[in-house]
Amino acid sequence: MIIERKEYQDTDGTVGYVETVINSDNILKTTYFPKNQRLYIAFSRGHTYSYSNIDLEQYLKFEEADSQGKFFHKNINNNNKHPHRKEFTLYPNEVIDLKEIVENNKPEDKNDE
């Protein structure tokens, strides 16, 4: 589930990129560049990979999925259409900050009522 979503505009008014923070066991954050059709995914241990050939339609399906992790594993990961590479690793404090954002913004569990 998406906890936080921000769109950043280019100077011409089009969407330059979209960042999301995700409540998932495996995915912490994504950054999507529609013009390049590239999706960056930061995983729970901080390792960040980029996936190419992700068109806007597929990215929006990823965002709208009930589980971004399940959608990722079924439709993007290990798919020859979406070559990937490791880009970088987040600093430990960045991982902690993202996990705090998720924890502080989780919806209330209805079973707690």
A tleap script that builds the chain and sets N, CA, C and O, in Angstrom:
source leaprc.protein.ff14SB
mol = sequence {
  NMET ILE ILE GLU ARG LYS GLU TYR GLN ASP
  THR ASP GLY THR VAL GLY TYR VAL GLU THR
  VAL ILE ASN SER ASP ASN ILE LEU LYS THR
  THR TYR PHE PRO LYS ASN GLN ARG LEU TYR
  ILE ALA PHE SER ARG GLY HIE THR TYR SER
  TYR SER ASN ILE ASP LEU GLU GLN TYR LEU
  LYS PHE GLU GLU ALA ASP SER GLN GLY LYS
  PHE PHE HIE LYS ASN ILE ASN ASN ASN ASN
  LYS HIE PRO HIE ARG LYS GLU PHE THR LEU
  TYR PRO ASN GLU VAL ILE ASP LEU LYS GLU
  ILE VAL GLU ASN ASN LYS PRO GLU ASP LYS
  ASN ASP CGLU
}
set mol.1.N position { 0.834 -1.166 0.000 }
set mol.1.CA position { 0.000 0.000 0.000 }
set mol.1.C position { 0.888 1.242 0.000 }
set mol.1.O position { 1.892 1.310 0.708 }
set mol.2.N position { 0.492 2.214 -0.807 }
set mol.2.CA position { 1.252 3.454 -0.881 }
set mol.2.C position { 0.920 4.329 0.324 }
set mol.2.O position { -0.245 4.618 0.596 }
set mol.3.N position { 1.950 4.741 1.032 }
set mol.3.CA position { 1.814 5.588 2.221 }
set mol.3.C position { 1.940 7.058 1.841 }
set mol.3.O position { 1.225 7.911 2.366 }
set mol.4.N position { 2.853 7.339 0.926 }
set mol.4.CA position { 3.139 8.724 0.548 }
set mol.4.C position { 3.462 8.735 -0.948 }
set mol.4.O position { 4.197 7.877 -1.437 }
set mol.5.N position { 2.906 9.717 -1.672 }
set mol.5.CA position { 3.156 9.832 -3.113 }
set mol.5.C position { 3.394 11.294 -3.448 }
set mol.5.O position { 2.612 12.162 -3.060 }
set mol.6.N position { 4.479 11.565 -4.173 }
set mol.6.CA position { 4.794 12.930 -4.582 }
set mol.6.C position { 5.155 12.939 -6.055 }
set mol.6.O position { 5.937 12.109 -6.522 }
set mol.7.N position { 4.576 13.889 -6.784 }
set mol.7.CA position { 4.917 14.097 -8.190 }
set mol.7.C position { 5.760 15.347 -8.303 }
set mol.7.O position { 5.469 16.368 -7.679 }
set mol.8.N position { 6.806 15.259 -9.104 }
set mol.8.CA position { 7.686 16.400 -9.332 }
set mol.8.C position { 7.605 16.777 -10.802 }
set mol.8.O position { 7.774 15.931 -11.680 }
set mol.9.N position { 7.346 18.057 -11.064 }
set mol.9.CA position { 7.146 18.541 -12.424 }
set mol.9.C position { 8.456 19.026 -13.043 }
set mol.9.O position { 9.321 19.582 -12.365 }
set mol.10.N position { 8.574 18.795 -14.361 }
set mol.10.CA position { 9.659 19.395 -15.126 }
set mol.10.C position { 9.300 20.856 -15.390 }
set mol.10.O position { 8.174 21.273 -15.120 }
set mol.11.N position { 10.226 21.620 -15.903 }
set mol.11.CA position { 9.974 23.040 -16.169 }
set mol.11.C position { 8.879 23.246 -17.212 }
set mol.11.O position { 8.248 24.303 -17.240 }
set mol.12.N position { 8.644 22.247 -18.075 }
set mol.12.CA position { 7.589 22.373 -19.080 }
set mol.12.C position { 6.215 21.963 -18.551 }
set mol.12.O position { 5.237 21.968 -19.298 }
set mol.13.N position { 6.135 21.608 -17.268 }
set mol.13.CA position { 4.863 21.270 -16.643 }
set mol.13.C position { 4.518 19.796 -16.684 }
set mol.13.O position { 3.532 19.385 -16.073 }
set mol.14.N position { 5.297 18.988 -17.384 }
set mol.14.CA position { 5.031 17.553 -17.409 }
set mol.14.C position { 5.629 16.901 -16.165 }
set mol.14.O position { 6.473 17.481 -15.482 }
set mol.15.N position { 5.174 15.691 -15.892 }
set mol.15.CA position { 5.685 14.973 -14.730 }
set mol.15.C position { 7.116 14.524 -15.015 }
set mol.15.O position { 7.372 13.779 -15.961 }
set mol.16.N position { 8.033 14.987 -14.187 }
set mol.16.CA position { 9.429 14.595 -14.315 }
set mol.16.C position { 9.679 13.243 -13.668 }
set mol.16.O position { 10.315 12.362 -14.248 }
set mol.17.N position { 9.158 13.098 -12.439 }
set mol.17.CA position { 9.258 11.810 -11.750 }
set mol.17.C position { 8.252 11.749 -10.616 }
set mol.17.O position { 7.722 12.767 -10.170 }
set mol.18.N position { 7.999 10.517 -10.155 }
set mol.18.CA position { 7.050 10.246 -9.073 }
set mol.18.C position { 7.782 9.438 -8.012 }
set mol.18.O position { 8.441 8.446 -8.323 }
set mol.19.N position { 7.665 9.865 -6.763 }
set mol.19.CA position { 8.235 9.114 -5.643 }
set mol.19.C position { 7.112 8.587 -4.765 }
set mol.19.O position { 6.146 9.296 -4.483 }
set mol.20.N position { 7.243 7.347 -4.339 }
set mol.20.CA position { 6.274 6.785 -3.403 }
set mol.20.C position { 7.016 6.087 -2.269 }
set mol.20.O position { 8.091 5.520 -2.463 }
set mol.21.N position { 6.421 6.140 -1.095 }
set mol.21.CA position { 6.866 5.344 0.042 }
set mol.21.C position { 5.788 4.291 0.221 }
set mol.21.O position { 4.596 4.600 0.219 }
set mol.22.N position { 6.215 3.040 0.377 }
set mol.22.CA position { 5.275 1.923 0.336 }
set mol.22.C position { 5.333 1.116 1.622 }
set mol.22.O position { 6.407 0.848 2.161 }
set mol.23.N position { 4.152 0.735 2.105 }
set mol.23.CA position { 4.020 -0.168 3.246 }
set mol.23.C position { 4.049 -1.588 2.695 }
set mol.23.O position { 3.027 -2.112 2.253 }
set mol.24.N position { 5.217 -2.201 2.723 }
set mol.24.CA position { 5.416 -3.530 2.160 }
set mol.24.C position { 6.513 -4.221 2.956 }
set mol.24.O position { 7.382 -3.564 3.529 }
set mol.25.N position { 6.469 -5.546 2.988 }
set mol.25.CA position { 7.534 -6.289 3.663 }
set mol.25.C position { 8.857 -6.149 2.921 }
set mol.25.O position { 9.924 -6.253 3.526 }
set mol.26.N position { 8.793 -5.913 1.614 }
set mol.26.CA position { 10.004 -5.951 0.809 }
set mol.26.C position { 10.373 -4.614 0.169 }
set mol.26.O position { 11.559 -4.326 0.005 }
set mol.27.N position { 9.403 -3.801 -0.190 }
set mol.27.CA position { 9.668 -2.556 -0.909 }
set mol.27.C position { 9.482 -1.370 0.038 }
set mol.27.O position { 8.460 -1.260 0.716 }
set mol.28.N position { 10.481 -0.485 0.076 }
set mol.28.CA position { 10.386 0.725 0.899 }
set mol.28.C position { 9.938 1.933 0.094 }
set mol.28.O position { 9.052 2.682 0.508 }
set mol.29.N position { 10.569 2.110 -1.069 }
set mol.29.CA position { 10.368 3.350 -1.818 }
set mol.29.C position { 10.543 3.071 -3.306 }
set mol.29.O position { 11.327 2.210 -3.704 }
set mol.30.N position { 9.793 3.821 -4.125 }
set mol.30.CA position { 10.001 3.759 -5.570 }
set mol.30.C position { 10.149 5.171 -6.112 }
set mol.30.O position { 9.629 6.134 -5.549 }
set mol.31.N position { 10.866 5.267 -7.210 }
set mol.31.CA position { 10.972 6.510 -7.967 }
set mol.31.C position { 10.801 6.133 -9.430 }
set mol.31.O position { 11.528 5.289 -9.955 }
set mol.32.N position { 9.826 6.770 -10.085 }
set mol.32.CA position { 9.517 6.441 -11.478 }
set mol.32.C position { 9.736 7.657 -12.367 }
set mol.32.O position { 9.266 8.755 -12.072 }
set mol.33.N position { 10.461 7.439 -13.462 }
set mol.33.CA position { 10.731 8.476 -14.455 }
set mol.33.C position { 9.980 8.119 -15.737 }
set mol.33.O position { 10.444 7.277 -16.506 }
set mol.34.N position { 8.821 8.748 -15.978 }
set mol.34.CA position { 8.007 8.356 -17.132 }
set mol.34.C position { 8.691 8.569 -18.488 }
set mol.34.O position { 8.516 7.757 -19.396 }
set mol.35.N position { 9.457 9.633 -18.634 }
set mol.35.CA position { 10.101 9.897 -19.930 }
set mol.35.C position { 11.134 8.823 -20.264 }
set mol.35.O position { 11.295 8.460 -21.429 }
set mol.36.N position { 11.826 8.320 -19.262 }
set mol.36.CA position { 12.845 7.280 -19.457 }
set mol.36.C position { 12.266 5.878 -19.321 }
set mol.36.O position { 12.931 4.895 -19.649 }
set mol.37.N position { 11.035 5.781 -18.840 }
set mol.37.CA position { 10.376 4.500 -18.547 }
set mol.37.C position { 11.238 3.644 -17.624 }
set mol.37.O position { 11.420 2.446 -17.842 }
set mol.38.N position { 11.765 4.297 -16.583 }
set mol.38.CA position { 12.639 3.607 -15.637 }
set mol.38.C position { 12.055 3.723 -14.226 }
set mol.38.O position { 11.665 4.801 -13.777 }
set mol.39.N position { 12.010 2.593 -13.558 }
set mol.39.CA position { 11.500 2.505 -12.191 }
set mol.39.C position { 12.639 2.089 -11.274 }
set mol.39.O position { 13.293 1.071 -11.504 }
set mol.40.N position { 12.875 2.881 -10.232 }
set mol.40.CA position { 13.861 2.567 -9.209 }
set mol.40.C position { 13.104 2.048 -7.994 }
set mol.40.O position { 12.123 2.649 -7.554 }
set mol.41.N position { 13.565 0.939 -7.467 }
set mol.41.CA position { 12.929 0.360 -6.282 }
set mol.41.C position { 13.980 0.191 -5.198 }
set mol.41.O position { 14.993 -0.479 -5.394 }
set mol.42.N position { 13.718 0.819 -4.037 }
set mol.42.CA position { 14.569 0.643 -2.852 }
set mol.42.C position { 13.901 -0.418 -1.985 }
set mol.42.O position { 12.760 -0.258 -1.549 }
set mol.43.N position { 14.625 -1.494 -1.745 }
set mol.43.CA position { 14.092 -2.605 -0.971 }
set mol.43.C position { 14.372 -2.411 0.517 }
set mol.43.O position { 15.114 -1.509 0.906 }
set mol.44.N position { 13.778 -3.257 1.335 }
set mol.44.CA position { 13.799 -3.068 2.791 }
set mol.44.C position { 15.203 -3.054 3.398 }
set mol.44.O position { 15.388 -2.507 4.486 }
set mol.45.N position { 16.177 -3.631 2.736 }
set mol.45.CA position { 17.551 -3.590 3.257 }
set mol.45.C position { 18.350 -2.438 2.658 }
set mol.45.O position { 19.534 -2.274 2.951 }
set mol.46.N position { 17.684 -1.631 1.804 }
set mol.46.CA position { 18.338 -0.449 1.252 }
set mol.46.C position { 18.896 -0.616 -0.139 }
set mol.46.O position { 19.236 0.374 -0.786 }
set mol.47.N position { 19.000 -1.851 -0.620 }
set mol.47.CA position { 19.509 -2.067 -1.972 }
set mol.47.C position { 18.513 -1.488 -2.970 }
set mol.47.O position { 17.311 -1.741 -2.879 }
set mol.48.N position { 19.016 -0.717 -3.914 }
set mol.48.CA position { 18.153 -0.047 -4.876 }
set mol.48.C position { 18.525 -0.504 -6.286 }
set mol.48.O position { 19.683 -0.442 -6.699 }
set mol.49.N position { 17.503 -0.964 -7.009 }
set mol.49.CA position { 17.672 -1.453 -8.374 }
set mol.49.C position { 16.820 -0.609 -9.305 }
set mol.49.O position { 15.805 -0.044 -8.899 }
set mol.50.N position { 17.248 -0.532 -10.564 }
set mol.50.CA position { 16.427 0.138 -11.568 }
set mol.50.C position { 15.935 -0.901 -12.572 }
set mol.50.O position { 16.639 -1.857 -12.900 }
set mol.51.N position { 14.715 -0.692 -13.050 }
set mol.51.CA position { 14.066 -1.583 -14.005 }
set mol.51.C position { 13.655 -0.737 -15.202 }
set mol.51.O position { 13.004 0.296 -15.044 }
set mol.52.N position { 14.034 -1.175 -16.396 }
set mol.52.CA position { 13.754 -0.381 -17.597 }
set mol.52.C position { 12.533 -0.922 -18.335 }
set mol.52.O position { 12.026 -2.002 -18.035 }
set mol.53.N position { 12.080 -0.135 -19.309 }
set mol.53.CA position { 10.928 -0.467 -20.150 }
set mol.53.C position { 9.632 -0.578 -19.346 }
set mol.53.O position { 8.772 -1.399 -19.661 }
set mol.54.N position { 9.497 0.237 -18.324 }
set mol.54.CA position { 8.256 0.288 -17.539 }
set mol.54.C position { 7.453 1.472 -18.068 }
set mol.54.O position { 7.737 2.621 -17.732 }
set mol.55.N position { 6.445 1.184 -18.901 }
set mol.55.CA position { 5.661 2.289 -19.445 }
set mol.55.C position { 4.699 2.816 -18.383 }
set mol.55.O position { 4.502 2.193 -17.340 }
set mol.56.N position { 4.109 3.964 -18.665 }
set mol.56.CA position { 3.240 4.622 -17.685 }
set mol.56.C position { 2.059 3.740 -17.302 }
set mol.56.O position { 1.677 3.693 -16.133 }
set mol.57.N position { 1.484 3.050 -18.261 }
set mol.57.CA position { 0.339 2.174 -17.974 }
set mol.57.C position { 0.716 1.099 -16.958 }
set mol.57.O position { -0.023 0.854 -16.004 }
set mol.58.N position { 1.870 0.457 -17.166 }
set mol.58.CA position { 2.298 -0.575 -16.225 }
set mol.58.C position { 2.630 0.028 -14.866 }
set mol.58.O position { 2.317 -0.562 -13.832 }
set mol.59.N position { 3.263 1.201 -14.861 }
set mol.59.CA position { 3.573 1.832 -13.581 }
set mol.59.C position { 2.301 2.146 -12.798 }
set mol.59.O position { 2.242 1.914 -11.591 }
set mol.60.N position { 1.284 2.674 -13.480 }
set mol.60.CA position { 0.028 2.987 -12.792 }
set mol.60.C position { -0.640 1.728 -12.259 }
set mol.60.O position { -1.242 1.764 -11.186 }
set mol.61.N position { -0.550 0.619 -12.978 }
set mol.61.CA position { -1.078 -0.657 -12.474 }
set mol.61.C position { -0.310 -1.083 -11.223 }
set mol.61.O position { -0.894 -1.589 -10.265 }
set mol.62.N position { 1.007 -0.873 -11.245 }
set mol.62.CA position { 1.831 -1.166 -10.069 }
set mol.62.C position { 1.352 -0.350 -8.877 }
set mol.62.O position { 1.173 -0.887 -7.784 }
set mol.63.N position { 1.143 0.960 -9.086 }
set mol.63.CA position { 0.682 1.828 -7.994 }
set mol.63.C position { -0.677 1.400 -7.467 }
set mol.63.O position { -0.910 1.415 -6.258 }
set mol.64.N position { -1.580 1.017 -8.373 }
set mol.64.CA position { -2.958 0.698 -8.005 }
set mol.64.C position { -3.139 -0.709 -7.451 }
set mol.64.O position { -4.210 -1.037 -6.939 }
set mol.65.N position { -2.122 -1.534 -7.543 }
set mol.65.CA position { -2.233 -2.923 -7.089 }
set mol.65.C position { -2.517 -2.986 -5.588 }
set mol.65.O position { -2.087 -2.126 -4.820 }
set mol.66.N position { -3.249 -4.021 -5.192 }
set mol.66.CA position { -3.494 -4.235 -3.765 }
set mol.66.C position { -2.184 -4.462 -3.020 }
set mol.66.O position { -2.037 -4.068 -1.862 }
set mol.67.N position { -1.233 -5.104 -3.701 }
set mol.67.CA position { 0.093 -5.351 -3.129 }
set mol.67.C position { 1.134 -5.026 -4.186 }
set mol.67.O position { 1.246 -5.729 -5.191 }
set mol.68.N position { 1.898 -3.960 -3.963 }
set mol.68.CA position { 2.944 -3.600 -4.912 }
set mol.68.C position { 4.018 -4.689 -4.975 }
set mol.68.O position { 4.584 -4.943 -6.038 }
set mol.69.N position { 4.297 -5.326 -3.846 }
set mol.69.CA position { 5.281 -6.397 -3.814 }
set mol.69.C position { 4.880 -7.578 -4.688 }
set mol.69.O position { 5.689 -8.093 -5.459 }
set mol.70.N position { 3.629 -8.002 -4.562 }
set mol.70.CA position { 3.146 -9.118 -5.384 }
set mol.70.C position { 3.121 -8.731 -6.852 }
set mol.70.O position { 3.492 -9.537 -7.705 }
set mol.71.N position { 2.689 -7.507 -7.165 }
set mol.71.CA position { 2.678 -7.049 -8.553 }
set mol.71.C position { 4.096 -7.043 -9.105 }
set mol.71.O position { 4.333 -7.498 -10.224 }
set mol.72.N position { 5.027 -6.532 -8.331 }
set mol.72.CA position { 6.428 -6.481 -8.742 }
set mol.72.C position { 6.945 -7.879 -9.077 }
set mol.72.O position { 7.530 -8.084 -10.141 }
set mol.73.N position { 6.733 -8.835 -8.184 }
set mol.73.CA position { 7.258 -10.180 -8.390 }
set mol.73.C position { 6.595 -10.871 -9.576 }
set mol.73.O position { 7.241 -11.644 -10.284 }
set mol.74.N position { 5.338 -10.604 -9.793 }
set mol.74.CA position { 4.612 -11.263 -10.888 }
set mol.74.C position { 4.898 -10.615 -12.243 }
set mol.74.O position { 4.998 -11.321 -13.246 }
set mol.75.N position { 5.032 -9.282 -12.295 }
set mol.75.CA position { 5.039 -8.581 -13.572 }
set mol.75.C position { 6.339 -7.887 -13.958 }
set mol.75.O position { 6.526 -7.539 -15.123 }
set mol.76.N position { 7.235 -7.682 -13.007 }
set mol.76.CA position { 8.445 -6.906 -13.308 }
set mol.76.C position { 9.709 -7.710 -13.031 }
set mol.76.O position { 10.580 -7.810 -13.895 }
set mol.77.N position { 9.815 -8.277 -11.845 }
set mol.77.CA position { 11.034 -8.978 -11.443 }
set mol.77.C position { 11.273 -10.212 -12.316 }
set mol.77.O position { 10.345 -10.959 -12.625 }
set mol.78.N position { 12.516 -10.408 -12.700 }
set mol.78.CA position { 12.919 -11.566 -13.511 }
set mol.78.C position { 12.130 -11.678 -14.813 }
set mol.78.O position { 11.898 -12.779 -15.313 }
set mol.79.N position { 11.725 -10.545 -15.351 }
set mol.79.CA position { 11.023 -10.504 -16.623 }
set mol.79.C position { 11.998 -9.935 -17.646 }
set mol.79.O position { 12.516 -8.832 -17.468 }
set mol.80.N position { 12.246 -10.679 -18.710 }
set mol.80.CA position { 13.215 -10.248 -19.717 }
set mol.80.C position { 12.857 -8.919 -20.364 }
set mol.80.O position { 13.724 -8.260 -20.938 }
set mol.81.N position { 11.600 -8.516 -20.282 }
set mol.81.CA position { 11.174 -7.237 -20.852 }
set mol.81.C position { 11.679 -6.055 -20.024 }
set mol.81.O position { 11.718 -4.922 -20.503 }
set mol.82.N position { 12.065 -6.332 -18.777 }
set mol.82.CA position { 12.452 -5.266 -17.850 }
set mol.82.C position { 13.854 -5.521 -17.294 }
set mol.82.O position { 14.003 -5.896 -16.131 }
set mol.83.N position { 14.883 -5.317 -18.124 }
set mol.83.CA position { 16.242 -5.499 -17.615 }
set mol.83.C position { 16.466 -4.627 -16.378 }
set mol.83.O position { 15.956 -3.511 -16.281 }
set mol.84.N position { 17.232 -5.161 -15.448 }
set mol.84.CA position { 17.476 -4.415 -14.215 }
set mol.84.C position { 18.954 -4.433 -13.875 }
set mol.84.O position { 19.734 -5.234 -14.389 }
set mol.85.N position { 19.303 -3.514 -12.986 }
set mol.85.CA position { 20.666 -3.455 -12.478 }
set mol.85.C position { 20.649 -2.829 -11.098 }
set mol.85.O position { 19.777 -2.023 -10.771 }
set mol.86.N position { 21.629 -3.215 -10.294 }
set mol.86.CA position { 21.763 -2.602 -8.971 }
set mol.86.C position { 22.366 -1.219 -9.165 }
set mol.86.O position { 23.366 -1.058 -9.865 }
set mol.87.N position { 21.753 -0.228 -8.542 }
set mol.87.CA position { 22.198 1.155 -8.685 }
set mol.87.C position { 23.034 1.620 -7.493 }
set mol.87.O position { 24.137 2.139 -7.661 }
set mol.88.N position { 22.497 1.430 -6.291 }
set mol.88.CA position { 23.175 1.895 -5.079 }
set mol.88.C position { 22.479 1.300 -3.871 }
set mol.88.O position { 21.460 0.622 -3.999 }
set mol.89.N position { 23.038 1.559 -2.696 }
set mol.89.CA position { 22.426 1.145 -1.444 }
set mol.89.C position { 22.183 2.382 -0.596 }
set mol.89.O position { 23.063 3.229 -0.440 }
set mol.90.N position { 20.975 2.472 -0.051 }
set mol.90.CA position { 20.659 3.596 0.831 }
set mol.90.C position { 21.518 3.522 2.090 }
set mol.90.O position { 21.923 2.440 2.517 }
set mol.91.N position { 21.787 4.677 2.672 }
set mol.91.CA position { 22.460 4.703 3.958 }
set mol.91.C position { 21.522 4.130 5.018 }
set mol.91.O position { 20.304 4.247 4.890 }
set mol.92.N position { 22.078 3.507 6.069 }
set mol.92.CA position { 21.214 2.931 7.113 }
set mol.92.C position { 20.212 3.931 7.683 }
set mol.92.O position { 19.071 3.562 7.959 }
set mol.93.N position { 20.622 5.204 7.867 }
set mol.93.CA position { 19.682 6.181 8.423 }
set mol.93.C position { 18.549 6.493 7.432 }
set mol.93.O position { 17.448 6.840 7.859 }
set mol.94.N position { 18.795 6.378 6.128 }
set mol.94.CA position { 17.728 6.578 5.141 }
set mol.94.C position { 16.698 5.450 5.237 }
set mol.94.O position { 15.495 5.697 5.153 }
set mol.95.N position { 17.167 4.224 5.412 }
set mol.95.CA position { 16.270 3.084 5.575 }
set mol.95.C position { 15.430 3.271 6.833 }
set mol.95.O position { 14.218 3.055 6.811 }
set mol.96.N position { 16.067 3.669 7.921 }
set mol.96.CA position { 15.352 3.897 9.183 }
set mol.96.C position { 14.298 4.988 9.004 }
set mol.96.O position { 13.162 4.831 9.452 }
set mol.97.N position { 14.666 6.091 8.352 }
set mol.97.CA position { 13.715 7.194 8.128 }
set mol.97.C position { 12.508 6.735 7.314 }
set mol.97.O position { 11.374 7.088 7.638 }
set mol.98.N position { 12.740 5.952 6.264 }
set mol.98.CA position { 11.631 5.460 5.440 }
set mol.98.C position { 10.735 4.519 6.235 }
set mol.98.O position { 9.510 4.584 6.127 }
set mol.99.N position { 11.342 3.648 7.030 }
set mol.99.CA position { 10.549 2.724 7.844 }
set mol.99.C position { 9.730 3.479 8.890 }
set mol.99.O position { 8.622 3.063 9.228 }
set mol.100.N position { 10.270 4.583 9.403 }
set mol.100.CA position { 9.515 5.403 10.360 }
set mol.100.C position { 8.327 6.080 9.674 }
set mol.100.O position { 7.244 6.166 10.254 }
set mol.101.N position { 8.523 6.557 8.450 }
set mol.101.CA position { 7.412 7.160 7.695 }
set mol.101.C position { 6.297 6.136 7.531 }
set mol.101.O position { 5.125 6.452 7.734 }
set mol.102.N position { 6.662 4.911 7.165 }
set mol.102.CA position { 5.661 3.851 6.999 }
set mol.102.C position { 4.965 3.581 8.324 }
set mol.102.O position { 3.737 3.544 8.386 }
set mol.103.N position { 5.740 3.392 9.375 }
set mol.103.CA position { 5.156 3.056 10.677 }
set mol.103.C position { 4.228 4.158 11.187 }
set mol.103.O position { 3.176 3.867 11.757 }
set mol.104.N position { 4.606 5.407 10.988 }
set mol.104.CA position { 3.810 6.531 11.471 }
set mol.104.C position { 2.583 6.823 10.620 }
set mol.104.O position { 1.726 7.611 11.020 }
set mol.105.N position { 2.489 6.195 9.447 }
set mol.105.CA position { 1.376 6.482 8.552 }
set mol.105.C position { 0.549 5.263 8.184 }
set mol.105.O position { -0.264 5.312 7.262 }
set mol.106.N position { 0.758 4.170 8.906 }
set mol.106.CA position { -0.047 2.972 8.653 }
set mol.106.C position { -1.492 3.258 9.031 }
set mol.106.O position { -1.754 3.930 10.029 }
set mol.107.N position { -2.433 2.749 8.237 }
set mol.107.CA position { -3.834 2.923 8.621 }
set mol.107.C position { -4.132 2.144 9.891 }
set mol.107.O position { -3.496 1.133 10.188 }
set mol.108.N position { -5.098 2.632 10.618 }
set mol.108.CA position { -5.499 1.955 11.857 }
set mol.108.C position { -6.004 0.560 11.527 }
set mol.108.O position { -6.748 0.381 10.564 }
set mol.109.N position { -5.609 -0.419 12.311 }
set mol.109.CA position { -6.098 -1.776 12.132 }
set mol.109.C position { -7.496 -1.861 12.720 }
set mol.109.O position { -7.695 -1.565 13.898 }
set mol.110.N position { -8.456 -2.260 11.916 }
set mol.110.CA position { -9.857 -2.309 12.356 }
set mol.110.C position { -10.071 -3.348 13.452 }
set mol.110.O position { -11.061 -3.278 14.180 }
set mol.111.N position { -9.159 -4.310 13.579 }
set mol.111.CA position { -9.293 -5.309 14.628 }
set mol.111.C position { -8.967 -4.741 16.009 }
set mol.111.O position { -9.289 -5.349 17.029 }
set mol.112.N position { -8.326 -3.568 16.033 }
set mol.112.CA position { -7.969 -2.944 17.299 }
set mol.112.C position { -9.143 -2.210 17.937 }
set mol.112.O position { -9.072 -1.819 19.102 }
set mol.113.N position { -10.223 -2.021 17.181 }
set mol.113.CA position { -11.366 -1.232 17.697 }
set mol.113.C position { -12.178 -2.006 18.693 }
set mol.113.O position { -13.165 -1.491 19.218 }
savepdb mol mol.pdb
quit
